[in-house]
Structure formats: C-alpha cells, structure tokens
Amino acid sequence: DDILLLKEYAEQEFKLSAHQKDGSTLRQQLEAVERITKKKPKELLDLIALPDTMREYWHWFLDLNATRPQGMGGVSSIQYLEMTAYFNLNSIEVEPQEVQIIKMLDSVAIAASREQEEKNKKKT
C-alpha cells in the first residue's frame, strides 16, 4: 500500500535528516563514510523510495512543515487553519483523505522530533 510506504519513507527521511553532535545530519555523516571507505553503509542500502503516487502529498507536507510553529514545548502540529490557507493560496482542492495523509506525515514528524529531543537530553 502506497500510504504505508509513504509513512515508512517519511520515517526514514526524518531519521536520516536528524542532526548529530557535530551539527551535520546522519545522512551527511553516512555519505562521508561512503566517500572515505568507498563502501555504502548499511543504513544507505535498500532505502525506501517515495512512491510516485505519493509525491504530491510529500511536497505539500514539506511546504507545510517548513511553516510549522515551534514553541517552548517543542514542535507543534500543523493546524487545519494552516492547511486551509496553504491549499487556498495554491488553488489546491483536497479531499478529506488527502488531509488525513498530511496529518499522518505530521504525526511522523512530531514523533521524530520528540525522539531527537530525547537523544539531545541524554547527551547533556
């Protein structure tokens, strides 16, 4: 199912884009290892590809994610009002199930952010 693949793709992408102690992302570190060793790290093997049928939703989500409010309690969810404004400004007509896909991606992003915050707390 493409929606499940999209969720797994998102989880993978958030994990690879997590910032490490030196400020670089995990993906950048793994790619550096690959350049040095000339061998692809296992974390970069068999990456989940973004299903073509889900590209539009992923791009919508990335646009909305970039405008996400950040508060003292961490990352806030993308509000329906923000989605409505985004879709109206871009003349996009969406179905309720498409909004639910965005909300699913939002949940994945929030979970990844919280996981990163926990890792950062353990480092200090």
Phi and psi in degrees as GROMACS dihedral restraints (atoms count N, CA, C in turn):
[ dihedral_restraints ]
;  ai    aj    ak    al  type     phi  dphi    fc
    3     4     5     6     1   -65.7    20    10
    4     5     6     7     1   -30.7    20    10
    6     7     8     9     1   -67.4    20    10
    7     8     9    10     1   -40.4    20    10
    9    10    11    12     1   -64.6    20    10
   10    11    12    13     1   -41.5    20    10
   12    13    14    15     1   -62.7    20    10
   13    14    15    16     1   -38.8    20    10
   15    16    17    18     1   -61.4    20    10
   16    17    18    19     1   -43.5    20    10
   18    19    20    21     1   -61.8    20    10
   19    20    21    22     1   -46.0    20    10
   21    22    23    24     1   -65.1    20    10
   22    23    24    25     1   -38.2    20    10
   24    25    26    27     1   -60.8    20    10
   25    26    27    28     1   -46.3    20    10
   27    28    29    30     1   -61.7    20    10
   28    29    30    31     1   -45.4    20    10
   30    31    32    33     1   -58.6    20    10
   31    32    33    34     1   -44.3    20    10
   33    34    35    36     1   -61.0    20    10
   34    35    36    37     1   -47.0    20    10
   36    37    38    39     1   -65.2    20    10
   37    38    39    40     1   -39.9    20    10
   39    40    41    42     1   -66.8    20    10
   40    41    42    43     1   -38.0    20    10
   42    43    44    45     1   -63.8    20    10
   43    44    45    46     1   -46.2    20    10
   45    46    47    48     1   -69.8    20    10
   46    47    48    49     1   -24.2    20    10
   48    49    50    51     1   -93.5    20    10
   49    50    51    52     1     3.4    20    10
   51    52    53    54     1   -66.9    20    10
   52    53    54    55     1   134.4    20    10
   54    55    56    57     1   -77.0    20    10
   55    56    57    58     1   138.8    20    10
   57    58    59    60     1   -98.6    20    10
   58    59    60    61     1  -178.9    20    10
   60    61    62    63     1   -54.5    20    10
   61    62    63    64     1   -38.1    20    10
   63    64    65    66     1   -83.8    20    10
   64    65    66    67     1     0.8    20    10
   66    67    68    69     1    94.0    20    10
   67    68    69    70     1   -14.4    20    10
   69    70    71    72     1   -81.1    20    10
   70    71    72    73     1   165.4    20    10
   72    73    74    75     1   -86.5    20    10
   73    74    75    76     1   162.5    20    10
   75    76    77    78     1   -59.0    20    10
   76    77    78    79     1   -41.0    20    10
   78    79    80    81     1   -58.9    20    10
   79    80    81    82     1   -45.5    20    10
   81    82    83    84     1   -60.7    20    10
   82    83    84    85     1   -41.5    20    10
   84    85    86    87     1   -64.7    20    10
   85    86    87    88     1   -44.3    20    10
   87    88    89    90     1   -65.7    20    10
   88    89    90    91     1   -38.2    20    10
   90    91    92    93     1   -67.0    20    10
   91    92    93    94     1   -34.3    20    10
   93    94    95    96     1   -65.7    20    10
   94    95    96    97     1   -41.9    20    10
   96    97    98    99     1   -59.0    20    10
   97    98    99   100     1   -43.0    20    10
   99   100   101   102     1   -63.1    20    10
  100   101   102   103     1   -42.7    20    10
  102   103   104   105     1   -62.5    20    10
  103   104   105   106     1   -40.8    20    10
  105   106   107   108     1   -73.4    20    10
  106   107   108   109     1   -47.0    20    10
  108   109   110   111     1   -89.4    20    10
  109   110   111   112     1   -14.5    20    10
  111   112   113   114     1    62.8    20    10
  112   113   114   115     1    19.2    20    10
  114   115   116   117     1  -127.6    20    10
  115   116   117   118     1   137.0    20    10
  117   118   119   120     1   -77.1    20    10
  118   119   120   121     1   123.8    20    10
  120   121   122   123     1   -61.0    20    10
  121   122   123   124     1   150.2    20    10
  123   124   125   126     1   -57.6    20    10
  124   125   126   127     1   -30.0    20    10
  126   127   128   129     1   -66.4    20    10
  127   128   129   130     1   -19.7    20    10
  129   130   131   132     1  -101.6    20    10
  130   131   132   133     1    -0.6    20    10
  132   133   134   135     1   -85.5    20    10
  133   134   135   136     1   145.0    20    10
  135   136   137   138     1    54.4    20    10
  136   137   138   139     1    42.9    20    10
  138   139   140   141     1   -67.0    20    10
  139   140   141   142     1   146.0    20    10
  141   142   143   144     1   -74.4    20    10
  142   143   144   145     1   129.2    20    10
  144   145   146   147     1   -86.9    20    10
  145   146   147   148     1   145.8    20    10
  147   148   149   150     1   -70.4    20    10
  148   149   150   151     1   119.3    20    10
  150   151   152   153     1   -61.2    20    10
  151   152   153   154     1   136.6    20    10
  153   154   155   156     1   -55.4    20    10
  154   155   156   157     1   -35.3    20    10
  156   157   158   159     1   -69.7    20    10
  157   158   159   160     1   -12.2    20    10
  159   160   161   162     1  -110.1    20    10
  160   161   162   163     1    -2.3    20    10
  162   163   164   165     1   -55.3    20    10
  163   164   165   166     1   -44.9    20    10
  165   166   167   168     1   -60.9    20    10
  166   167   168   169     1   -44.1    20    10
  168   169   170   171     1   -64.3    20    10
  169   170   171   172     1   -40.7    20    10
  171   172   173   174     1   -62.3    20    10
  172   173   174   175     1   -42.3    20    10
  174   175   176   177     1   -68.3    20    10
  175   176   177   178     1   -39.4    20    10
  177   178   179   180     1   -59.2    20    10
  178   179   180   181     1   -46.8    20    10
  180   181   182   183     1   -61.3    20    10
  181   182   183   184     1   -45.3    20    10
  183   184   185   186     1   -59.6    20    10
  184   185   186   187     1   -40.9    20    10
  186   187   188   189     1   -61.7    20    10
  187   188   189   190     1   -47.2    20    10
  189   190   191   192     1   -67.1    20    10
  190   191   192   193     1   -38.9    20    10
  192   193   194   195     1   -61.2    20    10
  193   194   195   196     1   -35.4    20    10
  195   196   197   198     1   -67.2    20    10
  196   197   198   199     1   -18.8    20    10
  198   199   200   201     1  -105.7    20    10
  199   200   201   202     1     9.6    20    10
  201   202   203   204     1   -61.0    20    10
  202   203   204   205     1   132.8    20    10
  204   205   206   207     1   -72.6    20    10
  205   206   207   208     1   142.1    20    10
  207   208   209   210     1  -117.4    20    10
  208   209   210   211     1   129.9    20    10
  210   211   212   213     1  -122.5    20    10
  211   212   213   214     1  -175.2    20    10
  213   214   215   216     1   -62.7    20    10
  214   215   216   217     1   -29.4    20    10
  216   217   218   219     1   -87.1    20    10
  217   218   219   220     1     9.5    20    10
  219   220   221   222     1   104.1    20    10
  220   221   222   223     1  -152.8    20    10
  222   223   224   225     1   -76.5    20    10
  223   224   225   226     1   134.7    20    10
  225   226   227   228     1   -97.8    20    10
  226   227   228   229     1   154.1    20    10
  228   229   230   231     1   -73.2    20    10
  229   230   231   232     1   157.4    20    10
  231   232   233   234     1   -74.0    20    10
  232   233   234   235     1   125.7    20    10
  234   235   236   237     1   -82.9    20    10
  235   236   237   238     1   152.9    20    10
  237   238   239   240     1   -59.5    20    10
  238   239   240   241     1   -35.6    20    10
  240   241   242   243     1   -61.1    20    10
  241   242   243   244     1   -40.6    20    10
  243   244   245   246     1   -64.1    20    10
  244   245   246   247     1   -42.5    20    10
  246   247   248   249     1   -63.5    20    10
  247   248   249   250     1   -44.5    20    10
  249   250   251   252     1   -59.0    20    10
  250   251   252   253     1   -46.5    20    10
  252   253   254   255     1   -61.9    20    10
  253   254   255   256     1   -44.8    20    10
  255   256   257   258     1   -60.1    20    10
  256   257   258   259     1   -50.1    20    10
  258   259   260   261     1   -65.8    20    10
  259   260   261   262     1   -38.7    20    10
  261   262   263   264     1   -65.0    20    10
  262   263   264   265     1   -45.8    20    10
  264   265   266   267     1   -62.6    20    10
  265   266   267   268     1   -30.5    20    10
  267   268   269   270     1  -100.4    20    10
  268   269   270   271     1     9.9    20    10
  270   271   272   273     1    50.9    20    10
  271   272   273   274     1    46.3    20    10
  273   274   275   276     1  -107.2    20    10
  274   275   276   277     1   125.7    20    10
  276   277   278   279     1   -96.0    20    10
  277   278   279   280     1   122.3    20    10
  279   280   281   282     1  -116.7    20    10
  280   281   282   283     1   152.4    20    10
  282   283   284   285     1   -95.3    20    10
  283   284   285   286     1   155.3    20    10
  285   286   287   288     1   -53.7    20    10
  286   287   288   289     1   -38.4    20    10
  288   289   290   291     1   -67.4    20    10
  289   290   291   292     1   -27.1    20    10
  291   292   293   294     1   -71.4    20    10
  292   293   294   295     1   -37.6    20    10
  294   295   296   297     1   -63.3    20    10
  295   296   297   298     1   -38.9    20    10
  297   298   299   300     1   -65.1    20    10
  298   299   300   301     1   -32.6    20    10
  300   301   302   303     1   -64.8    20    10
  301   302   303   304     1   -43.0    20    10
  303   304   305   306     1   -62.6    20    10
  304   305   306   307     1   -42.9    20    10
  306   307   308   309     1   -63.7    20    10
  307   308   309   310     1   -36.2    20    10
  309   310   311   312     1   -63.8    20    10
  310   311   312   313     1   -45.2    20    10
  312   313   314   315     1   -63.7    20    10
  313   314   315   316     1   -37.1    20    10
  315   316   317   318     1   -61.2    20    10
  316   317   318   319     1   -42.6    20    10
  318   319   320   321     1   -63.1    20    10
  319   320   321   322     1   -40.5    20    10
  321   322   323   324     1   -62.8    20    10
  322   323   324   325     1   -43.6    20    10
  324   325   326   327     1   -63.6    20    10
  325   326   327   328     1   -42.4    20    10
  327   328   329   330     1   -65.7    20    10
  328   329   330   331     1   -42.6    20    10
  330   331   332   333     1   -61.5    20    10
  331   332   333   334     1   -42.3    20    10
  333   334   335   336     1   -65.3    20    10
  334   335   336   337     1   -39.3    20    10
  336   337   338   339     1   -65.0    20    10
  337   338   339   340     1   -42.7    20    10
  339   340   341   342     1   -65.3    20    10
  340   341   342   343     1   -39.5    20    10
  342   343   344   345     1   -62.6    20    10
  343   344   345   346     1   -41.6    20    10
  345   346   347   348     1   -65.3    20    10
  346   347   348   349     1   -40.8    20    10
  348   349   350   351     1   -60.7    20    10
  349   350   351   352     1   -41.5    20    10
  351   352   353   354     1   -63.4    20    10
  352   353   354   355     1   -42.1    20    10
  354   355   356   357     1   -62.4    20    10
  355   356   357   358     1   -41.8    20    10
  357   358   359   360     1   -65.1    20    10
  358   359   360   361     1   -37.7    20    10
  360   361   362   363     1   -64.1    20    10
  361   362   363   364     1   -39.2    20    10
  363   364   365   366     1   -67.9    20    10
  364   365   366   367     1   -28.7    20    10
  366   367   368   369     1   -70.8    20    10
  367   368   369   370     1   -29.3    20    10
